[in-house]
């Protein structure tokens, strides 16, 4: 299982060692990651997820992809130019 504990404090700010409350069951691993692109790439490789491997090779933004799959209307308004994403050049 992959636990999403990204909302927990970073290790250097974790005064109460909250991460110690998460323990992998015997025979399993617990991977702590900040979900940055490097860590995400490592997780994709470990999971051997073909869909995400292909997206990684083409430079696709995983977070945008997730949002578009969850909320298709966002893709529609961006394509129509009704909404600008923060990295789009401003006119």
N, CA, C and O atoms as a printed pandas DataFrame, in Angstrom:
     atom_number atom_name residue_name chain_id  residue_number  x_coord  y_coord  z_coord
0              1         N          UNK        A               1    0.834   -1.184    0.000
1              2        CA          UNK        A               1    0.000    0.000    0.000
2              3         C          UNK        A               1    0.874    1.241    0.000
3              4         O          UNK        A               1    1.972    1.236    0.556
4              5         N          UNK        A               2    0.388    2.294   -0.619
5              6        CA          UNK        A               2    1.089    3.572   -0.636
6              7         C          UNK        A               2    0.279    4.553    0.198
7              8         O          UNK        A               2   -0.803    4.977   -0.207
8              9         N          UNK        A               3    0.804    4.912    1.361
9             10        CA          UNK        A               3    0.114    5.849    2.251
10            11         C          UNK        A               3    0.457    7.275    1.864
11            12         O          UNK        A               3    1.627    7.603    1.663
12            13         N          UNK        A               4   -0.536    8.106    1.760
13            14        CA          UNK        A               4   -0.300    9.515    1.460
14            15         C          UNK        A               4   -0.183   10.275    2.774
15            16         O          UNK        A               4   -1.185   10.711    3.342
16            17         N          UNK        A               5    1.042   10.429    3.248
17            18        CA          UNK        A               5    1.242   11.160    4.505
18            19         C          UNK        A               5    1.894   12.513    4.232
19            20         O          UNK        A               5    2.562   13.081    5.096
20            21         N          UNK        A               6    1.687   13.023    3.002
21            22        CA          UNK        A               6    2.331   14.275    2.616
22            23         C          UNK        A               6    1.858   15.474    3.413
23            24         O          UNK        A               6    2.521   16.511    3.418
24            25         N          UNK        A               7    0.727   15.353    4.085
25            26        CA          UNK        A               7    0.251   16.480    4.882
26            27         C          UNK        A               7    0.924   16.547    6.245
27            28         O          UNK        A               7    0.724   17.508    6.988
28            29         N          UNK        A               8    1.711   15.546    6.576
29            30        CA          UNK        A               8    2.451   15.575    7.833
30            31         C          UNK        A               8    3.621   16.542    7.688
31            32         O          UNK        A               8    4.082   16.798    6.575
32            33         N          UNK        A               9    4.092   17.066    8.777
33            34        CA          UNK        A               9    5.185   18.034    8.746
34            35         C          UNK        A               9    6.471   17.419    8.215
35            36         O          UNK        A               9    6.729   16.230    8.404
36            37         N          UNK        A              10    7.275   18.241    7.549
37            38        CA          UNK        A              10    8.589   17.800    7.090
38            39         C          UNK        A              10    9.433   17.420    8.303
39            40         O          UNK        A              10    9.221   17.940    9.398
40            41         N          UNK        A              11   10.387   16.516    8.106
41            42        CA          UNK        A              11   11.192   15.990    9.213
42            43         C          UNK        A              11   11.821   17.096   10.059
43            44         O          UNK        A              11   11.808   17.011   11.287
44            45         N          UNK        A              12   12.374   18.138    9.419
45            46        CA          UNK        A              12   13.044   19.182   10.199
46            47         C          UNK        A              12   12.068   20.037   11.009
47            48         O          UNK        A              12   12.483   20.730   11.938
48            49         N          UNK        A              13   10.780   19.998   10.671
49            50        CA          UNK        A              13    9.769   20.755   11.408
50            51         C          UNK        A              13    8.942   19.844   12.313
51            52         O          UNK        A              13    8.045   20.310   13.015
52            53         N          UNK        A              14    9.241   18.569   12.297
53            54        CA          UNK        A              14    8.429   17.574   12.991
54            55         C          UNK        A              14    8.921   17.376   14.418
55            56         O          UNK        A              14    9.562   16.373   14.730
56            57         N          UNK        A              15    8.625   18.314   15.257
57            58        CA          UNK        A              15    9.095   18.309   16.644
58            59         C          UNK        A              15    8.590   17.100   17.434
59            60         O          UNK        A              15    9.264   16.638   18.355
60            61         N          UNK        A              16    7.413   16.586   17.080
61            62        CA          UNK        A              16    6.818   15.479   17.832
62            63         C          UNK        A              16    7.020   14.121   17.164
63            64         O          UNK        A              16    6.452   13.126   17.614
64            65         N          UNK        A              17    7.818   14.065   16.102
65            66        CA          UNK        A              17    8.116   12.810   15.394
66            67         C          UNK        A              17    6.856   12.061   14.973
67            68         O          UNK        A              17    6.726   10.858   15.198
68            69         N          UNK        A              18    5.936   12.792   14.360
69            70        CA          UNK        A              18    4.672   12.201   13.919
70            71         C          UNK        A              18    4.900   11.060   12.934
71            72         O          UNK        A              18    4.132   10.098   12.921
72            73         N          UNK        A              19    5.943   11.149   12.109
73            74        CA          UNK        A              19    6.203   10.092   11.132
74            75         C          UNK        A              19    6.414    8.727   11.791
75            76         O          UNK        A              19    6.179    7.696   11.159
76            77         N          UNK        A              20    6.852    8.708   13.043
77            78        CA          UNK        A              20    7.082    7.438   13.731
78            79         C          UNK        A              20    5.780    6.679   13.986
79            80         O          UNK        A              20    5.814    5.490   14.303
80            81         N          UNK        A              21    4.640    7.347   13.852
81            82        CA          UNK        A              21    3.342    6.685   14.048
82            83         C          UNK        A              21    2.981    5.793   12.865
83            84         O          UNK        A              21    2.095    4.946   12.976
84            85         N          UNK        A              22    3.656    5.975   11.741
85            86        CA          UNK        A              22    3.376    5.176   10.547
86            87         C          UNK        A              22    4.396    4.053   10.462
87            88         O          UNK        A              22    5.592    4.298   10.305
88            89         N          UNK        A              23    3.914    2.816   10.567
89            90        CA          UNK        A              23    4.798    1.653   10.558
90            91         C          UNK        A              23    4.309    0.691    9.486
91            92         O          UNK        A              23    3.124    0.362    9.438
92            93         N          UNK        A              24    5.213    0.241    8.631
93            94        CA          UNK        A              24    4.844   -0.721    7.593
94            95         C          UNK        A              24    4.639   -2.097    8.214
95            96         O          UNK        A              24    5.359   -2.488    9.133
96            97         N          UNK        A              25    3.655   -2.823    7.706
97            98        CA          UNK        A              25    3.424   -4.190    8.160
98            99         C          UNK        A              25    4.626   -5.046    7.774
99           100         O          UNK        A              25    5.350   -4.724    6.832
100          101         N          UNK        A              26    4.830   -6.126    8.499
101          102        CA          UNK        A              26    5.964   -7.005    8.231
102          103         C          UNK        A              26    5.930   -7.461    6.772
103          104         O          UNK        A              26    4.889   -7.876    6.264
104          105         N          UNK        A              27    7.073   -7.377    6.116
105          106        CA          UNK        A              27    7.182   -7.772    4.716
106          107         C          UNK        A              27    6.855   -6.647    3.741
107          108         O          UNK        A              27    6.945   -6.839    2.529
108          109         N          UNK        A              28    6.479   -5.479    4.252
109          110        CA          UNK        A              28    6.163   -4.324    3.416
110          111         C          UNK        A              28    7.148   -3.202    3.696
111          112         O          UNK        A              28    7.907   -3.253    4.664
112          113         N          UNK        A              29    7.128   -2.195    2.844
113          114        CA          UNK        A              29    8.010   -1.039    3.009
114          115         C          UNK        A              29    7.182    0.221    3.144
115          116         O          UNK        A              29    6.089    0.321    2.588
116          117         N          UNK        A              30    7.702    1.171    3.875
117          118        CA          UNK        A              30    7.095    2.489    3.987
118          119         C          UNK        A              30    8.065    3.472    3.353
119          120         O          UNK        A              30    9.205    3.598    3.799
120          121         N          UNK        A              31    7.621    4.164    2.322
121          122        CA          UNK        A              31    8.458    5.139    1.641
122          123         C          UNK        A              31    7.940    6.521    1.994
123          124         O          UNK        A              31    6.781    6.839    1.727
124          125         N          UNK        A              32    8.789    7.341    2.591
125          126        CA          UNK        A              32    8.422    8.708    2.939
126          127         C          UNK        A              32    8.991    9.610    1.857
127          128         O          UNK        A              32   10.187    9.573    1.570
128          129         N          UNK        A              33    8.132   10.416    1.261
129          130        CA          UNK        A              33    8.528   11.256    0.146
130          131         C          UNK        A              33    7.794   12.580    0.223
131          132         O          UNK        A              33    6.686   12.652    0.755
132          133         N          UNK        A              34    8.410   13.630   -0.308
133          134        CA          UNK        A              34    7.709   14.913   -0.335
134          135         C          UNK        A              34    6.954   15.104   -1.645
135          136         O          UNK        A              34    6.416   16.182   -1.898
136          137         N          UNK        A              35    6.910   14.092   -2.459
137          138        CA          UNK        A              35    6.176   14.091   -3.720
138          139         C          UNK        A              35    6.665   15.145   -4.702
139          140         O          UNK        A              35    5.897   15.603   -5.548
140          141         N          UNK        A              36    7.919   15.531   -4.604
141          142        CA          UNK        A              36    8.523   16.397   -5.609
142          143         C          UNK        A              36    8.746   15.563   -6.867
143          144         O          UNK        A              36    8.554   14.347   -6.841
144          145         N          UNK        A              37    9.143   16.191   -7.953
145          146        CA          UNK        A              37    9.299   15.453   -9.206
146          147         C          UNK        A              37   10.309   14.313   -9.090
147          148         O          UNK        A              37   10.088   13.245   -9.661
148          149         N          UNK        A              38   11.415   14.514   -8.363
149          150        CA          UNK        A              38   12.402   13.448   -8.223
150          151         C          UNK        A              38   11.807   12.262   -7.479
151          152         O          UNK        A              38   11.933   11.117   -7.913
152          153         N          UNK        A              39   11.161   12.547   -6.357
153          154        CA          UNK        A              39   10.569   11.476   -5.568
154          155         C          UNK        A              39    9.443   10.794   -6.327
155          156         O          UNK        A              39    9.284    9.575   -6.248
156          157         N          UNK        A              40    8.661   11.576   -7.060
157          158        CA          UNK        A              40    7.578   11.009   -7.851
158          159         C          UNK        A              40    8.138   10.075   -8.916
159          160         O          UNK        A              40    7.579    9.005   -9.158
160          161         N          UNK        A              41    9.229   10.468   -9.547
161          162        CA          UNK        A              41    9.860    9.620  -10.557
162          163         C          UNK        A              41   10.343    8.314   -9.943
163          164         O          UNK        A              41   10.179    7.249  -10.539
164          165         N          UNK        A              42   10.932    8.386   -8.765
165          166        CA          UNK        A              42   11.390    7.170   -8.084
166          167         C          UNK        A              42   10.209    6.254   -7.781
167          168         O          UNK        A              42   10.295    5.043   -7.986
168          169         N          UNK        A              43    9.102    6.825   -7.292
169          170        CA          UNK        A              43    7.920    6.017   -7.005
170          171         C          UNK        A              43    7.357    5.373   -8.269
171          172         O          UNK        A              43    6.908    4.227   -8.235
172          173         N          UNK        A              44    7.378    6.101   -9.377
173          174        CA          UNK        A              44    6.893    5.551  -10.648
174          175         C          UNK        A              44    7.751    4.361  -11.055
175          176         O          UNK        A              44    7.233    3.333  -11.493
176          177         N          UNK        A              45    9.058    4.505  -10.908
177          178        CA          UNK        A              45    9.964    3.407  -11.267
178          179         C          UNK        A              45    9.771    2.209  -10.353
179          180         O          UNK        A              45    9.754    1.070  -10.820
180          181         N          UNK        A              46    9.626    2.452   -9.050
181          182        CA          UNK        A              46    9.410    1.347   -8.113
182          183         C          UNK        A              46    8.092    0.630   -8.379
183          184         O          UNK        A              46    8.016   -0.595   -8.281
184          185         N          UNK        A              47    7.055    1.394   -8.717
185          186        CA          UNK        A              47    5.739    0.806   -8.978
186          187         C          UNK        A              47    5.670    0.174  -10.364
187          188         O          UNK        A              47    4.791   -0.646  -10.631
188          189         N          UNK        A              48    6.595    0.554  -11.248
189          190        CA          UNK        A              48    6.616    0.071  -12.624
190          191         C          UNK        A              48    5.259    0.295  -13.301
191          192         O          UNK        A              48    4.743   -0.575  -14.003
192          193         N          UNK        A              49    4.702    1.482  -13.071
193          194        CA          UNK        A              49    3.404    1.856  -13.637
194          195         C          UNK        A              49    3.618    2.315  -15.084
195          196         O          UNK        A              49    4.176    3.385  -15.324
196          197         N          UNK        A              50    3.174    1.505  -16.034
197          198        CA          UNK        A              50    3.412    1.791  -17.461
198          199         C          UNK        A              50    2.815    3.130  -17.891
199          200         O          UNK        A              50    3.446    3.889  -18.627
200          201         N          UNK        A              51    1.609    3.414  -17.435
201          202        CA          UNK        A              51    0.935    4.652  -17.804
202          203         C          UNK        A              51    1.735    5.867  -17.341
203          204         O          UNK        A              51    1.933    6.814  -18.101
204          205         N          UNK        A              52    2.190    5.834  -16.092
205          206        CA          UNK        A              52    2.953    6.966  -15.566
206          207         C          UNK        A              52    4.371    7.001  -16.134
207          208         O          UNK        A              52    4.939    8.080  -16.304
208          209         N          UNK        A              53    4.952    5.830  -16.430
209          210        CA          UNK        A              53    6.272    5.800  -17.067
210          211         C          UNK        A              53    6.220    6.495  -18.425
211          212         O          UNK        A              53    7.099    7.288  -18.761
212          213         N          UNK        A              54    5.175    6.187  -19.206
213          214        CA          UNK        A              54    5.023    6.826  -20.517
214          215         C          UNK        A              54    4.832    8.330  -20.374
215          216         O          UNK        A              54    5.411    9.106  -21.134
216          217         N          UNK        A              55    4.031    8.739  -19.416
217          218        CA          UNK        A              55    3.803   10.169  -19.194
218          219         C          UNK        A              55    5.098   10.858  -18.772
219          220         O          UNK        A              55    5.368   11.985  -19.187
220          221         N          UNK        A              56    5.892   10.187  -17.954
221          222        CA          UNK        A              56    7.157   10.751  -17.496
222          223         C          UNK        A              56    8.112   10.966  -18.667
223          224         O          UNK        A              56    8.813   11.976  -18.730
224          225         N          UNK        A              57    8.135   10.016  -19.585
225          226        CA          UNK        A              57    9.027   10.116  -20.745
226          227         C          UNK        A              57    8.657   11.285  -21.647
227          228         O          UNK        A              57    9.527   11.865  -22.297
228          229         N          UNK        A              58    7.378   11.634  -21.694
229          230        CA          UNK        A              58    6.936   12.735  -22.557
230          231         C          UNK        A              58    6.934   14.075  -21.831
231          232         O          UNK        A              58    6.615   15.103  -22.428
232          233         N          UNK        A              59    7.290   14.070  -20.534
233          234        CA          UNK        A              59    7.358   15.308  -19.768
234          235         C          UNK        A              59    6.010   15.830  -19.312
235          236         O          UNK        A              59    5.874   17.010  -18.990
236          237         N          UNK        A              60    5.020   14.965  -19.284
237          238        CA          UNK        A              60    3.676   15.372  -18.874
238          239         C          UNK        A              60    3.650   15.753  -17.391
239          240         O          UNK        A              60    4.339   15.137  -16.579
240          241         N          UNK        A              61    2.868   16.750  -17.046
241          242        CA          UNK        A              61    2.706   17.190  -15.661
242          243         C          UNK        A              61    1.684   16.283  -14.985
243          244         O          UNK        A              61    0.506   16.307  -15.343
244          245         N          UNK        A              62    2.120   15.483  -14.012
245          246        CA          UNK        A              62    1.241   14.499  -13.368
246          247         C          UNK        A              62    0.113   15.148  -12.584
247          248         O          UNK        A              62   -1.010   14.644  -12.566
248          249         N          UNK        A              63    0.411   16.258  -11.941
249          250        CA          UNK        A              63   -0.604   16.910  -11.117
250          251         C          UNK        A              63   -1.699   17.515  -11.995
251          252         O          UNK        A              63   -2.884   17.413  -11.678
252          253         N          UNK        A              64   -1.296   18.147  -13.101
253          254        CA          UNK        A              64   -2.277   18.687  -14.035
254          255         C          UNK        A              64   -3.103   17.552  -14.636
255          256         O          UNK        A              64   -4.320   17.666  -14.783
256          257         N          UNK        A              65   -2.441   16.481  -14.975
257          258        CA          UNK        A              65   -3.128   15.317  -15.545
258          259         C          UNK        A              65   -4.194   14.784  -14.585
259          260         O          UNK        A              65   -5.301   14.449  -15.004
260          261         N          UNK        A              66   -3.859   14.709  -13.313
261          262        CA          UNK        A              66   -4.808   14.229  -12.308
262          263         C          UNK        A              66   -6.006   15.161  -12.213
263          264         O          UNK        A              66   -7.150   14.709  -12.170
264          265         N          UNK        A              67   -5.740   16.462  -12.180
265          266        CA          UNK        A              67   -6.828   17.442  -12.092
266          267         C          UNK        A              67   -7.744   17.337  -13.306
267          268         O          UNK        A              67   -8.967   17.362  -13.167
268          269         N          UNK        A              68   -7.160   17.221  -14.488
269          270        CA          UNK        A              68   -7.962   17.136  -15.713
270          271         C          UNK        A              68   -8.821   15.879  -15.721
271          272         O          UNK        A              68   -9.965   15.914  -16.173
272          273         N          UNK        A              69   -8.279   14.769  -15.224
273          274        CA          UNK        A              69   -9.076   13.535  -15.172
274          275         C          UNK        A              69  -10.201   13.645  -14.147
275          276         O          UNK        A              69  -11.289   13.105  -14.349
276          277         N          UNK        A              70   -9.931   14.346  -13.048
277          278        CA          UNK        A              70  -10.956   14.494  -12.016
278          279         C          UNK        A              70  -12.010   15.533  -12.406
279          280         O          UNK        A              70  -13.191   15.379  -12.095
280          281         N          UNK        A              71  -11.568   16.588  -13.089
281          282        CA          UNK        A              71  -12.454   17.705  -13.433
282          283         C          UNK        A              71  -12.271   18.062  -14.907
283          284         O          UNK        A              71  -11.575   19.030  -15.217
284          285         N          UNK        A              72  -12.881   17.300  -15.827
285          286        CA          UNK        A              72  -12.675   17.527  -17.266
286          287         C          UNK        A              72  -12.999   18.951  -17.730
287          288         O          UNK        A              72  -12.416   19.428  -18.703
288          289         N          UNK        A              73  -13.916   19.628  -17.049
289          290        CA          UNK        A              73  -14.282   20.982  -17.473
290          291         C          UNK        A              73  -13.104   21.946  -17.351
291          292         O          UNK        A              73  -13.068   22.955  -18.055
292          293         N          UNK        A              74  -12.139   21.660  -16.474
293          294        CA          UNK        A              74  -10.961   22.527  -16.344
294          295         C          UNK        A              74  -10.164   22.514  -17.641
295          296         O          UNK        A              74   -9.717   23.559  -18.114
296          297         N          UNK        A              75   -9.990   21.331  -18.212
297          298        CA          UNK        A              75   -9.275   21.211  -19.482
298          299         C          UNK        A              75   -9.996   22.011  -20.568
299          300         O          UNK        A              75   -9.361   22.691  -21.374
300          301         N          UNK        A              76  -11.314   21.924  -20.579
301          302        CA          UNK        A              76  -12.108   22.635  -21.587
302          303         C          UNK        A              76  -11.910   24.147  -21.494
303          304         O          UNK        A              76  -11.689   24.798  -22.515
304          305         N          UNK        A              77  -11.987   24.714  -20.296
305          306        CA          UNK        A              77  -11.863   26.172  -20.164
306          307         C          UNK        A              77  -10.435   26.649  -20.426
307          308         O          UNK        A              77  -10.235   27.760  -20.916
308          309         N          UNK        A              78   -9.443   25.818  -20.105
309          310        CA          UNK        A              78   -8.052   26.178  -20.411
310          311         C          UNK        A              78   -7.849   26.174  -21.918
311          312         O          UNK        A              78   -7.247   27.098  -22.467
312          313         N          UNK        A              79   -8.348   25.139  -22.594
313          314        CA          UNK        A              79   -8.203   25.043  -24.050
314          315         C          UNK        A              79   -8.906   26.200  -24.763
315          316         O          UNK        A              79   -8.430   26.670  -25.796
316          317         N          UNK        A              80  -10.031   26.661  -24.220
317          318        CA          UNK        A              80  -10.775   27.783  -24.819
318          319         C          UNK        A              80  -10.149   29.134  -24.480
319          320         O          UNK        A              80  -10.573   30.162  -25.009
320          321         N          UNK        A              81   -9.142   29.140  -23.601
321          322        CA          UNK        A              81   -8.494   30.387  -23.208
322          323         C          UNK        A              81   -9.298   31.195  -22.201
323          324         O          UNK        A              81   -9.031   32.377  -21.987
324          325         N          UNK        A              82  -10.290   30.547  -21.578
325          326        CA          UNK        A              82  -11.112   31.241  -20.588
326          327         C          UNK        A              82  -10.403   31.337  -19.236
327          328         O          UNK        A              82  -10.746   32.178  -18.406
328          329         N          UNK        A              83   -9.418   30.471  -19.027
329          330        CA          UNK        A              83   -8.652   30.431  -17.786
330          331         C          UNK        A              83   -7.191   30.235  -18.157
331          332         O          UNK        A              83   -6.874   29.446  -19.047
332          333         N          UNK        A              84   -6.301   30.947  -17.479
333          334        CA          UNK        A              84   -4.870   30.769  -17.702
334          335         C          UNK        A              84   -4.267   30.026  -16.526
335          336         O          UNK        A              84   -4.581   30.316  -15.372
336          337         N          UNK        A              85   -3.406   29.071  -16.818
337          338        CA          UNK        A              85   -2.660   28.400  -15.766
338          339         C          UNK        A              85   -1.506   29.313  -15.377
339          340         O          UNK        A              85   -1.059   30.122  -16.190
340          341         N          UNK        A              86   -1.021   29.198  -14.155
341          342        CA          UNK        A              86   -0.024   30.155  -13.669
342          343         C          UNK        A              86    1.259   30.169  -14.478
343          344         O          UNK        A              86    1.974   31.171  -14.461
344          345         N          UNK        A              87    1.577   29.084  -15.192
345          346        CA          UNK        A              87    2.818   29.069  -15.968
346          347         C          UNK        A              87    2.602   29.511  -17.416
347          348         O          UNK        A              87    3.566   29.586  -18.179
348          349         N          UNK        A              88    1.359   29.806  -17.812
349          350        CA          UNK        A              88    1.110   30.313  -19.157
350          351         C          UNK        A              88    1.589   31.758  -19.255
351          352         O          UNK        A              88    1.416   32.532  -18.313
352          353         N          UNK        A              89    2.189   32.127  -20.384
353          354        CA          UNK        A              89    2.607   33.522  -20.549
354          355         C          UNK        A              89    1.381   34.444  -20.550
355          356         O          UNK        A              89    0.347   34.117  -21.132
356          357         N          UNK        A              90    1.512   35.572  -19.903
357          358        CA          UNK        A              90    0.414   36.531  -19.853
358          359         C          UNK        A              90    0.476   37.428  -21.086
359          360         O          UNK        A              90    1.566   37.758  -21.553
360          361         N          UNK        A              91   -0.703   37.834  -21.631
361          362        CA          UNK        A              91   -0.715   38.703  -22.839
362          363         C          UNK        A              91   -0.164   40.084  -22.553
363          364         O          UNK        A              91   -0.106   40.924  -23.451
